[in-house]
C-alpha cells in the first residue's frame, strides 16, 4: 500500500487508521505491508512520536 508522502497527511491517515481499524501500530504495519521503523522515522522527522498507551502519534 502506498502511504501519503506529506508528513501531515500521513499523520492524519495513520492516526485515523489506528483509531478506526487497528489496535496497534504493528497490526497496521502488517496489514499495509509497511516497515514500522520507516514509518516511525518519517513521522519522527516531522516531530511526531508513537504513544502506544493511546495508540496514536502525537
Predicted model as a PDB file, atoms N, CA, C, CB and O in Angstrom, pLDDT in the B-factor column:
MODEL        1                                                                  
ATOM      1  N   UNK A   1       0.845  -1.176   0.000  1.00 70.00           N  
ATOM      2  CA  UNK A   1       0.000   0.000   0.000  1.00 70.00           C  
ATOM      3  C   UNK A   1       0.890   1.238   0.000  1.00 70.00           C  
ATOM      4  CB  UNK A   1      -0.962  -0.002   1.220  1.00 70.00           C  
ATOM      5  O   UNK A   1       1.884   1.302   0.724  1.00 70.00           O  
ATOM      6  N   UNK A   2       0.527   2.206  -0.809  1.00 88.00           N  
ATOM      7  CA  UNK A   2       1.259   3.460  -0.835  1.00 88.00           C  
ATOM      8  C   UNK A   2       0.667   4.419   0.186  1.00 88.00           C  
ATOM      9  CB  UNK A   2       1.234   4.082  -2.243  1.00 88.00           C  
ATOM     10  O   UNK A   2      -0.502   4.796   0.103  1.00 88.00           O  
ATOM     11  N   UNK A   3       1.489   4.802   1.144  1.00 93.00           N  
ATOM     12  CA  UNK A   3       1.048   5.757   2.147  1.00 93.00           C  
ATOM     13  C   UNK A   3       1.299   7.170   1.652  1.00 93.00           C  
ATOM     14  CB  UNK A   3       1.762   5.516   3.487  1.00 93.00           C  
ATOM     15  O   UNK A   3       2.169   7.382   0.808  1.00 93.00           O  
ATOM     16  N   UNK A   4       0.553   8.139   2.162  1.00 96.00           N  
ATOM     17  CA  UNK A   4       0.770   9.529   1.752  1.00 96.00           C  
ATOM     18  C   UNK A   4       2.213   9.963   2.009  1.00 96.00           C  
ATOM     19  CB  UNK A   4      -0.199  10.461   2.492  1.00 96.00           C  
ATOM     20  O   UNK A   4       2.826   9.536   2.988  1.00 96.00           O  
ATOM     21  N   UNK A   5       2.744  10.796   1.148  1.00 95.00           N  
ATOM     22  CA  UNK A   5       4.118  11.262   1.284  1.00 95.00           C  
ATOM     23  C   UNK A   5       4.234  12.473   2.203  1.00 95.00           C  
ATOM     24  CB  UNK A   5       4.680  11.599  -0.072  1.00 95.00           C  
ATOM     25  O   UNK A   5       5.217  12.600   2.933  1.00 95.00           O  
ATOM     26  N   UNK A   6       3.252  13.355   2.176  1.00 97.00           N  
ATOM     27  CA  UNK A   6       3.279  14.533   3.033  1.00 97.00           C  
ATOM     28  C   UNK A   6       3.163  14.086   4.490  1.00 97.00           C  
ATOM     29  CB  UNK A   6       2.132  15.524   2.659  1.00 97.00           C  
ATOM     30  O   UNK A   6       2.243  13.340   4.825  1.00 97.00           O  
ATOM     31  N   UNK A   7       4.077  14.525   5.369  1.00 97.00           N  
ATOM     32  CA  UNK A   7       4.063  14.031   6.748  1.00 97.00           C  
ATOM     33  C   UNK A   7       2.788  14.359   7.523  1.00 97.00           C  
ATOM     34  CB  UNK A   7       5.231  14.592   7.482  1.00 97.00           C  
ATOM     35  O   UNK A   7       2.380  13.574   8.379  1.00 97.00           O  
ATOM     36  N   UNK A   8       2.155  15.488   7.248  1.00 98.00           N  
ATOM     37  CA  UNK A   8       0.945  15.855   7.983  1.00 98.00           C  
ATOM     38  C   UNK A   8      -0.267  15.068   7.491  1.00 98.00           C  
ATOM     39  CB  UNK A   8       0.682  17.355   7.852  1.00 98.00           C  
ATOM     40  O   UNK A   8      -1.139  14.711   8.284  1.00 98.00           O  
ATOM     41  N   UNK A   9      -0.325  14.803   6.221  1.00 98.00           N  
ATOM     42  CA  UNK A   9      -1.381  13.942   5.688  1.00 98.00           C  
ATOM     43  C   UNK A   9      -1.150  12.507   6.159  1.00 98.00           C  
ATOM     44  CB  UNK A   9      -1.423  14.010   4.131  1.00 98.00           C  
ATOM     45  O   UNK A   9      -2.099  11.801   6.501  1.00 98.00           O  
ATOM     46  N   UNK A  10       0.111  12.080   6.177  1.00 98.00           N  
ATOM     47  CA  UNK A  10       0.453  10.747   6.686  1.00 98.00           C  
ATOM     48  C   UNK A  10       0.038  10.607   8.142  1.00 98.00           C  
ATOM     49  CB  UNK A  10       1.962  10.480   6.538  1.00 98.00           C  
ATOM     50  O   UNK A  10      -0.531   9.587   8.530  1.00 98.00           O  
ATOM     51  N   UNK A  11       0.316  11.618   8.947  1.00 98.00           N  
ATOM     52  CA  UNK A  11      -0.078  11.591  10.363  1.00 98.00           C  
ATOM     53  C   UNK A  11      -1.586  11.414  10.495  1.00 98.00           C  
ATOM     54  CB  UNK A  11       0.369  12.886  11.079  1.00 98.00           C  
ATOM     55  O   UNK A  11      -2.050  10.567  11.258  1.00 98.00           O  
ATOM     56  N   UNK A  12      -2.339  12.198   9.765  1.00 98.00           N  
ATOM     57  CA  UNK A  12      -3.793  12.110   9.827  1.00 98.00           C  
ATOM     58  C   UNK A  12      -4.280  10.735   9.377  1.00 98.00           C  
ATOM     59  CB  UNK A  12      -4.428  13.201   8.966  1.00 98.00           C  
ATOM     60  O   UNK A  12      -5.144  10.134  10.015  1.00 98.00           O  
ATOM     61  N   UNK A  13      -3.722  10.247   8.279  1.00 98.00           N  
ATOM     62  CA  UNK A  13      -4.108   8.944   7.741  1.00 98.00           C  
ATOM     63  C   UNK A  13      -3.827   7.829   8.755  1.00 98.00           C  
ATOM     64  CB  UNK A  13      -3.359   8.667   6.422  1.00 98.00           C  
ATOM     65  O   UNK A  13      -4.699   7.013   9.052  1.00 98.00           O  
ATOM     66  N   UNK A  14      -2.608   7.807   9.276  1.00 98.00           N  
ATOM     67  CA  UNK A  14      -2.208   6.735  10.205  1.00 98.00           C  
ATOM     68  C   UNK A  14      -3.031   6.807  11.485  1.00 98.00           C  
ATOM     69  CB  UNK A  14      -0.697   6.832  10.539  1.00 98.00           C  
ATOM     70  O   UNK A  14      -3.523   5.780  11.954  1.00 98.00           O  
ATOM     71  N   UNK A  15      -3.193   7.991  12.057  1.00 98.00           N  
ATOM     72  CA  UNK A  15      -3.971   8.091  13.292  1.00 98.00           C  
ATOM     73  C   UNK A  15      -5.424   7.700  13.084  1.00 98.00           C  
ATOM     74  CB  UNK A  15      -3.897   9.499  13.846  1.00 98.00           C  
ATOM     75  O   UNK A  15      -6.038   7.110  13.973  1.00 98.00           O  
ATOM     76  N   UNK A  16      -5.978   8.017  11.933  1.00 98.00           N  
ATOM     77  CA  UNK A  16      -7.355   7.603  11.637  1.00 98.00           C  
ATOM     78  C   UNK A  16      -7.446   6.083  11.553  1.00 98.00           C  
ATOM     79  CB  UNK A  16      -7.845   8.241  10.316  1.00 98.00           C  
ATOM     80  O   UNK A  16      -8.363   5.479  12.110  1.00 98.00           O  
ATOM     81  N   UNK A  17      -6.495   5.471  10.856  1.00 98.00           N  
ATOM     82  CA  UNK A  17      -6.480   4.007  10.752  1.00 98.00           C  
ATOM     83  C   UNK A  17      -6.305   3.365  12.126  1.00 98.00           C  
ATOM     84  CB  UNK A  17      -5.355   3.545   9.806  1.00 98.00           C  
ATOM     85  O   UNK A  17      -6.962   2.371  12.437  1.00 98.00           O  
ATOM     86  N   UNK A  18      -5.421   3.930  12.950  1.00 98.00           N  
ATOM     87  CA  UNK A  18      -5.202   3.385  14.289  1.00 98.00           C  
ATOM     88  C   UNK A  18      -6.458   3.526  15.146  1.00 98.00           C  
ATOM     89  CB  UNK A  18      -4.016   4.088  14.968  1.00 98.00           C  
ATOM     90  O   UNK A  18      -6.787   2.630  15.923  1.00 98.00           O  
ATOM     91  N   UNK A  19      -7.140   4.626  15.008  1.00 98.00           N  
ATOM     92  CA  UNK A  19      -8.358   4.848  15.795  1.00 98.00           C  
ATOM     93  C   UNK A  19      -9.502   3.937  15.337  1.00 98.00           C  
ATOM     94  CB  UNK A  19      -8.789   6.317  15.695  1.00 98.00           C  
ATOM     95  O   UNK A  19     -10.226   3.380  16.162  1.00 98.00           O  
ATOM     96  N   UNK A  20      -9.657   3.792  14.020  1.00 98.00           N  
ATOM     97  CA  UNK A  20     -10.850   3.131  13.482  1.00 98.00           C  
ATOM     98  C   UNK A  20     -10.689   1.651  13.146  1.00 98.00           C  
ATOM     99  CB  UNK A  20     -11.281   3.840  12.268  1.00 98.00           C  
ATOM    100  O   UNK A  20     -11.663   0.899  13.168  1.00 98.00           O  
ATOM    101  N   UNK A  21      -9.456   1.228  12.832  1.00 98.00           N  
ATOM    102  CA  UNK A  21      -9.312  -0.119  12.282  1.00 98.00           C  
ATOM    103  C   UNK A  21      -8.282  -1.019  12.968  1.00 98.00           C  
ATOM    104  CB  UNK A  21      -8.961  -0.011  10.866  1.00 98.00           C  
ATOM    105  O   UNK A  21      -8.428  -2.241  12.939  1.00 98.00           O  
ATOM    106  N   UNK A  22      -7.257  -0.452  13.576  1.00 98.00           N  
ATOM    107  CA  UNK A  22      -6.156  -1.277  14.080  1.00 98.00           C  
ATOM    108  C   UNK A  22      -5.884  -1.000  15.554  1.00 98.00           C  
ATOM    109  CB  UNK A  22      -4.888  -1.030  13.259  1.00 98.00           C  
ATOM    110  O   UNK A  22      -5.883   0.149  15.996  1.00 98.00           O  
ATOM    111  N   UNK A  23      -5.656  -2.060  16.294  1.00 98.00           N  
ATOM    112  CA  UNK A  23      -5.438  -1.917  17.732  1.00 98.00           C  
ATOM    113  C   UNK A  23      -3.982  -1.649  18.099  1.00 98.00           C  
ATOM    114  CB  UNK A  23      -5.909  -3.154  18.438  1.00 98.00           C  
ATOM    115  O   UNK A  23      -3.670  -1.422  19.268  1.00 98.00           O  
ATOM    116  N   UNK A  24      -3.086  -1.673  17.108  1.00 98.00           N  
ATOM    117  CA  UNK A  24      -1.685  -1.373  17.379  1.00 98.00           C  
ATOM    118  C   UNK A  24      -0.986  -0.934  16.092  1.00 98.00           C  
ATOM    119  CB  UNK A  24      -0.973  -2.600  17.993  1.00 98.00           C  
ATOM    120  O   UNK A  24      -1.469  -1.169  14.984  1.00 98.00           O  
ATOM    121  N   UNK A  25       0.151  -0.300  16.273  1.00 98.00           N  
ATOM    122  CA  UNK A  25       0.940   0.108  15.117  1.00 98.00           C  
ATOM    123  C   UNK A  25       1.461  -1.110  14.370  1.00 98.00           C  
ATOM    124  CB  UNK A  25       2.106   1.006  15.549  1.00 98.00           C  
ATOM    125  O   UNK A  25       1.517  -1.107  13.140  1.00 98.00           O  
ATOM    126  N   UNK A  26       1.839  -2.140  15.092  1.00 98.00           N  
ATOM    127  CA  UNK A  26       2.309  -3.366  14.438  1.00 98.00           C  
ATOM    128  C   UNK A  26       1.227  -3.964  13.544  1.00 98.00           C  
ATOM    129  CB  UNK A  26       2.751  -4.396  15.488  1.00 98.00           C  
ATOM    130  O   UNK A  26       1.511  -4.406  12.431  1.00 98.00           O  
ATOM    131  N   UNK A  27      -0.006  -3.978  14.027  1.00 98.00           N  
ATOM    132  CA  UNK A  27      -1.115  -4.527  13.240  1.00 98.00           C  
ATOM    133  C   UNK A  27      -1.331  -3.700  11.966  1.00 98.00           C  
ATOM    134  CB  UNK A  27      -2.417  -4.562  14.085  1.00 98.00           C  
ATOM    135  O   UNK A  27      -1.527  -4.259  10.887  1.00 98.00           O  
ATOM    136  N   UNK A  28      -1.295  -2.377  12.092  1.00 98.00           N  
ATOM    137  CA  UNK A  28      -1.450  -1.515  10.922  1.00 98.00           C  
ATOM    138  C   UNK A  28      -0.334  -1.770   9.924  1.00 98.00           C  
ATOM    139  CB  UNK A  28      -1.465  -0.036  11.335  1.00 98.00           C  
ATOM    140  O   UNK A  28      -0.589  -1.907   8.727  1.00 98.00           O  
ATOM    141  N   UNK A  29       0.899  -1.835  10.405  1.00 98.00           N  
ATOM    142  CA  UNK A  29       2.040  -2.045   9.512  1.00 98.00           C  
ATOM    143  C   UNK A  29       1.960  -3.394   8.804  1.00 98.00           C  
ATOM    144  CB  UNK A  29       3.346  -1.948  10.293  1.00 98.00           C  
ATOM    145  O   UNK A  29       2.270  -3.496   7.616  1.00 98.00           O  
ATOM    146  N   UNK A  30       1.552  -4.409   9.521  1.00 97.00           N  
ATOM    147  CA  UNK A  30       1.419  -5.732   8.911  1.00 97.00           C  
ATOM    148  C   UNK A  30       0.331  -5.714   7.834  1.00 97.00           C  
ATOM    149  CB  UNK A  30       1.095  -6.796   9.986  1.00 97.00           C  
ATOM    150  O   UNK A  30       0.527  -6.254   6.746  1.00 97.00           O  
ATOM    151  N   UNK A  31      -0.796  -5.104   8.131  1.00 96.00           N  
ATOM    152  CA  UNK A  31      -1.912  -5.085   7.194  1.00 96.00           C  
ATOM    153  C   UNK A  31      -1.610  -4.256   5.944  1.00 96.00           C  
ATOM    154  CB  UNK A  31      -3.148  -4.545   7.880  1.00 96.00           C  
ATOM    155  O   UNK A  31      -2.128  -4.550   4.866  1.00 96.00           O  
ATOM    156  N   UNK A  32      -0.785  -3.232   6.081  1.00 95.00           N  
ATOM    157  CA  UNK A  32      -0.483  -2.351   4.952  1.00 95.00           C  
ATOM    158  C   UNK A  32       0.882  -2.648   4.336  1.00 95.00           C  
ATOM    159  CB  UNK A  32      -0.537  -0.902   5.397  1.00 95.00           C  
ATOM    160  O   UNK A  32       1.335  -1.934   3.442  1.00 95.00           O  
ATOM    161  N   UNK A  33       1.533  -3.710   4.824  1.00 96.00           N  
ATOM    162  CA  UNK A  33       2.855  -4.086   4.322  1.00 96.00           C  
ATOM    163  C   UNK A  33       3.831  -2.900   4.390  1.00 96.00           C  
ATOM    164  CB  UNK A  33       2.747  -4.604   2.873  1.00 96.00           C  
ATOM    165  O   UNK A  33       4.527  -2.583   3.425  1.00 96.00           O  
ATOM    166  N   UNK A  34       3.852  -2.264   5.559  1.00 97.00           N  
ATOM    167  CA  UNK A  34       4.680  -1.089   5.799  1.00 97.00           C  
ATOM    168  C   UNK A  34       5.725  -1.417   6.850  1.00 97.00           C  
ATOM    169  CB  UNK A  34       3.820   0.116   6.241  1.00 97.00           C  
ATOM    170  O   UNK A  34       5.422  -2.064   7.852  1.00 97.00           O  
ATOM    171  N   UNK A  35       6.949  -0.975   6.626  1.00 97.00           N  
ATOM    172  CA  UNK A  35       8.012  -1.158   7.602  1.00 97.00           C  
ATOM    173  C   UNK A  35       7.791  -0.177   8.762  1.00 97.00           C  
ATOM    174  CB  UNK A  35       9.417  -0.947   6.945  1.00 97.00           C  
ATOM    175  O   UNK A  35       7.782   1.038   8.568  1.00 97.00           O  
ATOM    176  N   UNK A  36       7.614  -0.721   9.960  1.00 98.00           N  
ATOM    177  CA  UNK A  36       7.311   0.120  11.121  1.00 98.00           C  
ATOM    178  C   UNK A  36       8.415   1.136  11.386  1.00 98.00           C  
ATOM    179  CB  UNK A  36       7.101  -0.745  12.358  1.00 98.00           C  
ATOM    180  O   UNK A  36       8.133   2.304  11.654  1.00 98.00           O  
ATOM    181  N   UNK A  37       9.658   0.704  11.313  1.00 98.00           N  
ATOM    182  CA  UNK A  37      10.780   1.605  11.574  1.00 98.00           C  
ATOM    183  C   UNK A  37      10.757   2.786  10.598  1.00 98.00           C  
ATOM    184  CB  UNK A  37      12.121   0.844  11.467  1.00 98.00           C  
ATOM    185  O   UNK A  37      10.938   3.933  11.005  1.00 98.00           O  
ATOM    186  N   UNK A  38      10.538   2.509   9.338  1.00 97.00           N  
ATOM    187  CA  UNK A  38      10.496   3.579   8.337  1.00 97.00           C  
ATOM    188  C   UNK A  38       9.334   4.540   8.591  1.00 97.00           C  
ATOM    189  CB  UNK A  38      10.380   2.983   6.931  1.00 97.00           C  
ATOM    190  O   UNK A  38       9.494   5.755   8.474  1.00 97.00           O  
ATOM    191  N   UNK A  39       8.179   4.000   8.933  1.00 98.00           N  
ATOM    192  CA  UNK A  39       7.020   4.837   9.218  1.00 98.00           C  
ATOM    193  C   UNK A  39       7.284   5.725  10.433  1.00 98.00           C  
ATOM    194  CB  UNK A  39       5.774   3.969   9.452  1.00 98.00           C  
ATOM    195  O   UNK A  39       7.021   6.927  10.397  1.00 98.00           O  
ATOM    196  N   UNK A  40       7.801   5.133  11.499  1.00 98.00           N  
ATOM    197  CA  UNK A  40       8.092   5.917  12.699  1.00 98.00           C  
ATOM    198  C   UNK A  40       9.146   6.986  12.425  1.00 98.00           C  
ATOM    199  CB  UNK A  40       8.559   5.001  13.829  1.00 98.00           C  
ATOM    200  O   UNK A  40       9.057   8.092  12.957  1.00 98.00           O  
ATOM    201  N   UNK A  41      10.142   6.665  11.600  1.00 98.00           N  
ATOM    202  CA  UNK A  41      11.176   7.647  11.273  1.00 98.00           C  
ATOM    203  C   UNK A  41      10.594   8.798  10.468  1.00 98.00           C  
ATOM    204  CB  UNK A  41      12.319   6.987  10.497  1.00 98.00           C  
ATOM    205  O   UNK A  41      10.888   9.960  10.746  1.00 98.00           O  
ATOM    206  N   UNK A  42       9.779   8.489   9.480  1.00 97.00           N  
ATOM    207  CA  UNK A  42       9.169   9.545   8.669  1.00 97.00           C  
ATOM    208  C   UNK A  42       8.367  10.510   9.535  1.00 97.00           C  
ATOM    209  CB  UNK A  42       8.267   8.935   7.589  1.00 97.00           C  
ATOM    210  O   UNK A  42       8.437  11.726   9.356  1.00 97.00           O  
ATOM    211  N   UNK A  43       7.605   9.958  10.472  1.00 98.00           N  
ATOM    212  CA  UNK A  43       6.811  10.811  11.338  1.00 98.00           C  
ATOM    213  C   UNK A  43       7.670  11.495  12.404  1.00 98.00           C  
ATOM    214  CB  UNK A  43       5.710   9.999  11.996  1.00 98.00           C  
ATOM    215  O   UNK A  43       7.381  12.628  12.791  1.00 98.00           O  
ATOM    216  N   UNK A  44       8.704  10.834  12.875  1.00 98.00           N  
ATOM    217  CA  UNK A  44       9.623  11.454  13.849  1.00 98.00           C  
ATOM    218  C   UNK A  44      10.346  12.629  13.216  1.00 98.00           C  
ATOM    219  CB  UNK A  44      10.649  10.422  14.376  1.00 98.00           C  
ATOM    220  O   UNK A  44      10.572  13.644  13.875  1.00 98.00           O  
ATOM    221  N   UNK A  45      10.709  12.506  11.957  1.00 98.00           N  
ATOM    222  CA  UNK A  45      11.371  13.606  11.251  1.00 98.00           C  
ATOM    223  C   UNK A  45      10.488  14.848  11.190  1.00 98.00           C  
ATOM    224  CB  UNK A  45      11.751  13.173   9.838  1.00 98.00           C  
ATOM    225  O   UNK A  45      10.989  15.967  11.070  1.00 98.00           O  
ATOM    226  N   UNK A  46       9.182  14.650  11.274  1.00 98.00           N  
ATOM    227  CA  UNK A  46       8.234  15.765  11.267  1.00 98.00           C  
ATOM    228  C   UNK A  46       7.847  16.183  12.691  1.00 98.00           C  
ATOM    229  CB  UNK A  46       6.978  15.384  10.472  1.00 98.00           C  
ATOM    230  O   UNK A  46       7.032  17.085  12.880  1.00 98.00           O  
ATOM    231  N   UNK A  47       8.445  15.512  13.695  1.00 98.00           N  
ATOM    232  CA  UNK A  47       8.216  15.893  15.084  1.00 98.00           C  
ATOM    233  C   UNK A  47       7.176  15.086  15.825  1.00 98.00           C  
ATOM    234  CB  UNK A  47       7.831  17.290  15.134  1.00 98.00           C  
ATOM    235  O   UNK A  47       6.729  15.493  16.897  1.00 98.00           O  
ATOM    236  N   UNK A  48       6.780  13.946  15.273  1.00 98.00           N  
ATOM    237  CA  UNK A  48       5.742  13.136  15.908  1.00 98.00           C  
ATOM    238  C   UNK A  48       6.319  11.823  16.422  1.00 98.00           C  
ATOM    239  CB  UNK A  48       4.599  12.861  14.925  1.00 98.00           C  
ATOM    240  O   UNK A  48       7.247  11.265  15.836  1.00 98.00           O  
ATOM    241  N   UNK A  49       5.759  11.344  17.517  1.00 98.00           N  
ATOM    242  CA  UNK A  49       6.210  10.095  18.120  1.00 98.00           C  
ATOM    243  C   UNK A  49       4.979   9.231  18.416  1.00 98.00           C  
ATOM    244  CB  UNK A  49       7.043  10.364  19.426  1.00 98.00           C  
ATOM    245  O   UNK A  49       3.911   9.741  18.754  1.00 98.00           O  
ATOM    246  N   UNK A  50       5.154   7.911  18.282  1.00 98.00           N  
ATOM    247  CA  UNK A  50       4.062   6.980  18.563  1.00 98.00           C  
ATOM    248  C   UNK A  50       3.954   6.775  20.069  1.00 98.00           C  
ATOM    249  CB  UNK A  50       4.283   5.622  17.836  1.00 98.00           C  
ATOM    250  O   UNK A  50       4.954   6.541  20.747  1.00 98.00           O  
ATOM    251  N   UNK A  51       2.728   6.867  20.585  1.00 98.00           N  
ATOM    252  CA  UNK A  51       2.454   6.648  22.003  1.00 98.00           C  
ATOM    253  C   UNK A  51       1.554   5.425  22.111  1.00 98.00           C  
ATOM    254  CB  UNK A  51       1.787   7.913  22.670  1.00 98.00           C  
ATOM    255  O   UNK A  51       0.349   5.510  21.876  1.00 98.00           O  
ATOM    256  N   UNK A  52       2.147   4.279  22.468  1.00 98.00           N  
ATOM    257  CA  UNK A  52       1.367   3.030  22.498  1.00 98.00           C  
ATOM    258  C   UNK A  52       0.158   3.059  23.423  1.00 98.00           C  
ATOM    259  CB  UNK A  52       2.252   1.904  22.908  1.00 98.00           C  
ATOM    260  O   UNK A  52      -0.865   2.443  23.121  1.00 98.00           O  
ATOM    261  N   UNK A  53       0.259   3.765  24.543  1.00 98.00           N  
ATOM    262  CA  UNK A  53      -0.852   3.756  25.512  1.00 98.00           C  
ATOM    263  C   UNK A  53      -2.125   4.367  24.948  1.00 98.00           C  
ATOM    264  CB  UNK A  53      -0.453   4.503  26.768  1.00 98.00           C  
ATOM    265  O   UNK A  53      -3.221   4.040  25.401  1.00 98.00           O  
ATOM    266  N   UNK A  54      -1.991   5.263  23.951  1.00 98.00           N  
ATOM    267  CA  UNK A  54      -3.183   5.843  23.325  1.00 98.00           C  
ATOM    268  C   UNK A  54      -3.303   5.413  21.863  1.00 98.00           C  
ATOM    269  CB  UNK A  54      -3.145   7.377  23.421  1.00 98.00           C  
ATOM    270  O   UNK A  54      -4.242   5.803  21.169  1.00 98.00           O  
ATOM    271  N   UNK A  55      -2.347   4.609  21.403  1.00 98.00           N  
ATOM    272  CA  UNK A  55      -2.345   4.073  20.042  1.00 98.00           C  
ATOM    273  C   UNK A  55      -2.470   5.193  18.998  1.00 98.00           C  
ATOM    274  CB  UNK A  55      -3.491   3.062  19.871  1.00 98.00           C  
ATOM    275  O   UNK A  55      -3.267   5.108  18.063  1.00 98.00           O  
ATOM    276  N   UNK A  56      -1.669   6.231  19.182  1.00 98.00           N  
ATOM    277  CA  UNK A  56      -1.684   7.384  18.278  1.00 98.00           C  
ATOM    278  C   UNK A  56      -0.292   8.000  18.188  1.00 98.00           C  
ATOM    279  CB  UNK A  56      -2.708   8.440  18.754  1.00 98.00           C  
ATOM    280  O   UNK A  56       0.549   7.813  19.067  1.00 98.00           O  
ATOM    281  N   UNK A  57      -0.075   8.728  17.116  1.00 98.00           N  
ATOM    282  CA  UNK A  57       1.123   9.559  17.004  1.00 98.00           C  
ATOM    283  C   UNK A  57       0.752  10.951  17.494  1.00 98.00           C  
ATOM    284  CB  UNK A  57       1.675   9.596  15.523  1.00 98.00           C  
ATOM    285  O   UNK A  57      -0.332  11.457  17.203  1.00 98.00           O  
ATOM    286  N   UNK A  58       1.654  11.558  18.233  1.00 98.00           N  
ATOM    287  CA  UNK A  58       1.471  12.934  18.720  1.00 98.00           C  
ATOM    288  C   UNK A  58       2.740  13.706  18.520  1.00 98.00           C  
ATOM    289  CB  UNK A  58       1.061  12.960  20.204  1.00 98.00           C  
ATOM    290  O   UNK A  58       2.804  14.887  18.861  1.00 98.00           O  
TER     291      UNK A  58                                                      
ENDMDL                                                                          
END                                                                             
